[in-house]
């Protein structure tokens, strides 16, 4: 961690100085690849709970990852690992770009994150439109909070289409700094969501400060949003 200038408990974005941290990890023989990040973790666990198999002819459940990847070896790793975990990949391939990735350093109860954001910012409205019927055939839409920074209008349009069909919209909160600097966008989508999921530091930023207890913090969040029935799920690890 010291070698690459990373920080425990924080996200440090990839730079020319720390990018070789990926090589340090990926060149180890014991490394395996598993879908990760809040949305892929959610889909992977849901697929396991539902015994989902995208290759089965009579599969009762369909879980799909919508996004964009580059045209490189990590594209294949993402696609293969999603399929192996029961998730259908619906991924736009962005030519001449690398697939986004995130290295995670873990020691005891501490972790640090090193994201390198590339192709994931370039999901196009045309790609989403051409697969519109496939996307809208799902019962719920999960929006990753980080995605609102680059693709807010596209996310909002998709949310409104799901709401029009009386289907569920779920928002996963991102880290505290993202909420702090892009709060209007987060609040806008949170107002549309039937379920909001995040960790306690993110909830405090969304609430503009901690309440006397967790219940009061939740109430502060609900008061900031339009009055509708919603579920708020906050992890307190």
N, C-alpha and C positions, 0 to 999 in steps of 0.2 A: 504494500500500500504506500509506504514511504517512497519507494523507488519510482513510482509513477505519479506521485503528487496527488493521490486520491484522498478522500476524507470519509471517515466512518460516519454513517447515518446521513450522508448527503449524496446528491447527484452531481457529478462533474462531467460535463459533456466532452466528447472526444476532441483532441487537438493533435497536431503533429508531434507534440512532446509525449503524450501518453498513449497514442494509438497502438503502440507495440504491445500494450498489455493484453490485447486480444491474442497475439501470437504466443505470448507466455502461457495463456490458458489453452488455446486450441491445439497446440503442438504436443500436449500431454497425451500419452496413449490411453489413459483411463477415461477420457472425455466422451460423453454421449450427448445426444441432442434430443431435447424434449420441448414441446411448445411452452412458452413462458410469457410473462407480462399479464396484466390483470384480465384482459379479454381472453387470451389463449388459455390461461389457467382456468378461467370460468368455464369455457367451452369444453376443455379436456375433462374436467371433473364432472360436468353435466353429462358428457358422453359416457363416462364410466358409470355414473349413477343410472343412466337410462339404457345402458348396454347397446349404445348406438354403433352402427357399422355402416359407413357410407357406401360400401360395396354390396351390401345385402339387397336383394330384390324386394323383400317385404319389410323394409325398415319402417317402424312406426314413428321414429323420431328423426328429425333432420336438423343438424347443427352446422352452421356455415360460417367460416371466417371470411369477411369481406375486407379487402385492402389492396395494397400494391407492393410489389417486390421488384428488385433489380434482376438482371439477367446474369446470375453468377451461381456459384456452388451453394451459397446460403439460400437462394430461391428453392433449390432442390431439397435442401435440408428442411426448410419450413413446410413445403408441400408434403414431403414423405412423412415427416413426424406428425403433421396434422392428421393425415389419412390413417396412420398407424394408431392414432388415439381416438378414432371415430368421428373426426371432424372433416366436413367437406370444404376444400379450399376454393374460394371464388376470388382469385387474385389477378389483378392487372399487372402485366409484366412491362416494366419501364425500361426501354432499351438504353444502353450506355450508362446505366446507373448501378450502384451497388445496393444490395438489400440492407435495410436498416437492421441494426443489431444492438444488443446491450450486454456488456460484461458485468457480472456481479461478483464482488469479492465478499466472502463470508468468513467471519471468525467469531466463534462462540455465539453471542447474541447480537453481534454487530454486523452490518453489511454496508457496502458502498456500491454505487451504480455508475457505470460508464457507458452512456448511450451514444451511438453514432447514427444520426438521423439522415437517411438518404432517400430511397425510393418511396418510403411510406407517406411522404408529404405530397405525392403526385397522383393520387387516385383521382381520376377524371370523372366529371359529371356524365360524359358520354358513355363511359364504361358502366357506370351505375344505371343509366337509363336503358342501355341495351339489355341488361339483366334485371330490369325493373320487376317483371312478373315473378321471376325466381326469388328475388329478395322479398317482395311483398307476400309471398306464400308462407313466410314464417310467422309464428305467433308473437314474437317479441323481437325488438331491436335493441341491442346493447351498444351504447356510444362510449368510447374511451375519451376521457376528459382531455388528454393531451392533443387529440385530433382536432379539437375546436380551435386551436391556435391557428392552424393552416387552412382548415376546411369547414369553417363555421357555417357558411351558407348551405353547403351540401348536407351537412349534418342536420341542420334545422329543417330543410326541405324533406329529408327522409323521415324525420320525427313526425312532421305534420301529415305525411302520407300514411304512416302507421296509425296515427291517432284517428284519421278519417275513417279507417277501416276498423276502428275500435280494438286495436291491438296494443300490446304493452310497449312502453318505452322505458329503458333502464339506463341510467347515467352512472358510470364509475368515475368518482372524483380522482384527480391526479394529485401530484404533490402540492404542498402548501404554497410554494412560490408561484406555480402556475395559476392557482386560484387567486392569489394576491394580485398578479399582474394582468389577469384576464377574467376578472370577476364578473363583468357584465355578460360575457359570453356564457360563462358557467351558470350564472343565475338564469339567463334566458332559456337554456336547455333544461335546467333543473325545474323550471316552471312547467315544462311540458312532460316531465318524467313521472312515471307511476312508481318508480323505485329509484333511490339514490344510494349508492354504496361507496364507502370510503373508510379511511382510518381517522383516528381521533384528532391528530394535529390538523388534518385537512378540514375536518368538521368545525374546529375552532376558528379557522380563518374564514370559512363560509359564514359562521355565526357572528363574525366581527368581535370575537373574544369569548373566553370561557365563562360559562355560567357557574353557579355555586356547586352544581353537580352535573352529571351527564344528562339527566332529564331536562334540566334548564337549558343546557346547550342545545339539545334537540329542539326545544320549544322556540328558542331564538332563531334557529334555522327555518322552522316552519312559518314563523311570523314574517320572515324576509321574503317568502315565496307566496305566490297567489294561493288563495284558499281552495284546496282540492284534496281529495283523499289520496294519500301517497304513503309508501313505506320507506323509512330511512334506516339503513343498516350500517352501523359504524363498528369497525374492529378496534379493540383496545388492548392490543398485545404489548 
